[in-house]
Amino acid sequence: MGELDGRVAVVTGAGDGIGRGVARRFAAEGARVLVAELNEETGAAVAAEIGENARFVRTDVTDRAQVEAMIATAVETWGSVDVLVNNAWGAGTVSRVETKTDEQLARGFAMGYYGPLWAMQAAFPHMKARGWGRVVNMCSLNGVNAHMGTLEYNSAKEALRTLTRTAAREWAPTGVVVNAICPGAKSAAFRRMAAEHPEIEAAADRANPMGRLGDPETDIAPVAVFLASEGARYLTGNTLFADGGSHINGVAWTPDLDGEQ
């Protein structure tokens, strides 16, 4: 018996990084998993890795109609949606506050805040009807510690934490619990940033109390499994820092943003 036997889970951004790790771990624990991913190649590959208990659906989380269709697909395929993991991210650049554009900020909020909100709104009636549901929102230490250079990411992720707590309070009587994870891991978004700024990866490893950033599947996904399980029935509105201790004293990272400090 797995921790998630018989559950239906939707994982956004499941084609790579933390989303892929969560989707694979959920399936290993017995869940049927909807792999929601914008990149058709990676999304289909993850669904194929998992096998018969997975289905891929191409989803742009900045498009409300696609987000609602994603939830509808899970319900039509397996009869319910029990677990929702809002993980997708693919926006953002590293630059100073005064250079950020309205377009950059709008895209960051569309992906990091509105996408999760729409998914939660679409999933909640199904969860409420069954008296059981789990929402796991992937937030970030970037917002908690106000990392330099990533305003749109920081702001959207902190807004998502506020959404997490508000929904947790409102939905507490229904059997639906809502929690956030702030992971410290080499996610797909982190790898993209490190490719453009190679100094970031080594600095992040050095700054971590455990000397390394986490692995998406072996360090972060088990925390998501717990939050999706029956064991989390009395835990709601919380932020779990799965980060090797980085949140304890913050992260001393001061990148060179166009040569200015």
N, C-alpha and C positions, 0 to 999 in steps of 0.2 A: 504494500500500500504506500503510494506516494503522498506527500503533503497536499498535493493539489488534485488528487484523483477526482475525475468527474467535473472539474471546473473548466469554464471557458474563459480564456484570457485574450485580451487585445493588447498588443505591444506596439507602440508607434516608434518609428525610427529603428526597426528591428533588423535592418539589413547589415548592420555593422556595429562594432563597439559594444557599449553597454546594452543597447537594445537587443543585439544578437545574443549576447551572453544571457540576458534575462529570458529571452524566448527559448533558448536551448535548455536552460535550467528548469523552466516551468514545464516543458515537455517531459523532461526526465523525471519530474515529480508527478506526472500523470495528467497534466492539463492538456486541453486542446487549444492550440494557439493560432490566433490570427496575426500573421506577420504583416504589419502595415508599414509600408516603406515607399518613398518616392522613387528611389532607384530600382528599376525593374530587375536589373541583373542581380544585384545583391539580395534584394528581397526574395526573388524566386529561388536563389541559391540557398538561403537560410531555410525556407520552407521545405526544399528538397532534402536538406541535411536532416531535418526533424522527421520527415516522412509523413505517414498517413494522418497523423494527429495535428497537422499544420495546414494552413492555407495562406497563400500570399494575396494581398490586395494592394494595388498601387494607390497610395494616398499622399496627397499634398495637404498637410495639416493647416496651411494658410487659407484653404478653401473650405468654407463651412459645409457646402453640399457634399464634398468628398469625405469630410469627417463624419457627417451623419450617415452617409452610405457605408462607411467602414463599420460602424456599430450595427447597422441594419444587416450587413453581410454576416457578421458573427451570429446574430440572432437567427437569421434565415438558415444558416449552415448547421448550427448546433443547438438552437432553441433558446439560447440565453446569452447573456454576458455577465460573468461573475467578477472578473478582475480586469481593471483598466490600468495600464502603465503608460503614462505620458512621458515619453523620453525624447521624441524627435527634436532635432536642432540642426540647422544648416545655414544659419545666417550669421552675419557679424564680421567685423574687421578689427584689427588692432590699430587704434588711433586715438588722439586726444579728445577730451570732451568737447572743446571748442570747434573741432572739425567735424563732428558727427552731423549727418544730415537727417532731415525729417524722414527721408526714404529709408535710411538704415534703421532708424528707431522704429518706424512703422513695421518694417519686415521682422525685426526682432520680436516685437510684441505680438505680431500675427502668429509667429511660429511658437514662441515661448510662453505666451499667455492665452491668446484667444483660441488657438488650436486645442490646448488642453481643456479650456472652459467649454467649448462646443462639444468635445468628446464626453465630458462629465455630464453635461446637460442631456445628451442623447442617451447615455448609458443609465443614468439614474432611475428613470421609470422602470426599467427592467429589473434592476437590482432591488428597488423598493418593493416591487410586486412579489419578489421571492423572499424578502426580509433578510437578505444577505448580499453583501457587496464589498469589494476592496478596490480603492483607488490609490495608486502609488504615483506620485509626481516627482520626477527627477529635477531637483533644484541644483544649487551650486554654491560652493564656497566663494566663488567670484563675487556673488552678490552679498553674502554675509560679511566678507572681509573687504569688500569694495576694491577689488583688484583694478589696477590701472589699465587703461586702454580698451576695455570691453564694456562700455557703458550700456549698450543695447542688451547685451547678454545679462549683465548684472541686474539691470532694472527689470527685465522681463522675468528673470528667475525669482527675484524677491517678490514681485507681484504674484507669481505663481504660489509662493509660500503663503502669502496672505489669502489667496483663493483657497488653498488647502485648509487653512485653519477655519475660515468662514464656512466652507462646505461641511467640514467636520462638525462644527457646532450645530449647524442647521439640520444635518442629516443624522446626528447621533441617535435619535429615537427610532430610526428605521432599520437598524442592523447594517447600515453601510458605514464603513470607517474609511477615513481619508488621511493619508500620511505622506510625508515627503522624505526623500533621501538626498542628502548632499554628498555625492561620491567624490572621492579623490582617486581617479583612475585614468588610464590612457585610453580615453574614449575616442570615437571617430573624430569628433570636433577638436579634441586636444591634438590628435595626430595631424590634422590639417593645419592647425595653428603652428605646431612645432615644425612642420615642413617649411613654413614661411619664415619662422623665427627659430632656428635650430638651438639657440641658447636656452630656450624655454624649458625643454625636456630635462636637460642636465640640472638646471636650477631648481626645477620642481622636485626632482628626485632628492637633491641635496637638502631642500627645505623640509621634506617630510620627516617626522620623527622616526618612522620606521625605515627611512632611507630609500624609499621607492614609492612611486605611485602604484595604485592597485591594479589588479587584473580584472577586466569586466566580468568574466564568467566565474572565476573562483573567489573573488573578494567582494564584488558588488551584488551579483545575482542572488547569492544565498540570503542576503538581507531583504531583497525584494520577495523572495519565496516566503520568508517569515511574515512579511507584511501582507502577503496575499493569502495566508493560511488561516485556519481556524484559531491558531494560537494568538493571533493579533486581534481577537474579537473585542478586547477591552482597551485597545490602544488606538487613539484617534487624535488628530490635530498635532501630531508630533513631527519633529524633524530628526531623523537619524543621520549622524555624521559617520559615514563609512569611508573614512579618509586617512586611516593610519595615524590619527591624532593631529592632523594639520590644523583643525579648528581650535586647538587648545590655546595656542599663542599666536594664531594668525599665520599668514604666509608673507615672509619678507621678500617680495618680488617687485623690483622697480625697473621695468624694462625701459630701454632708451626709445622714447617716442619721438621720432624725427629729430633726435639730437637735443631735445629739450627736457628739462626736469621741472 
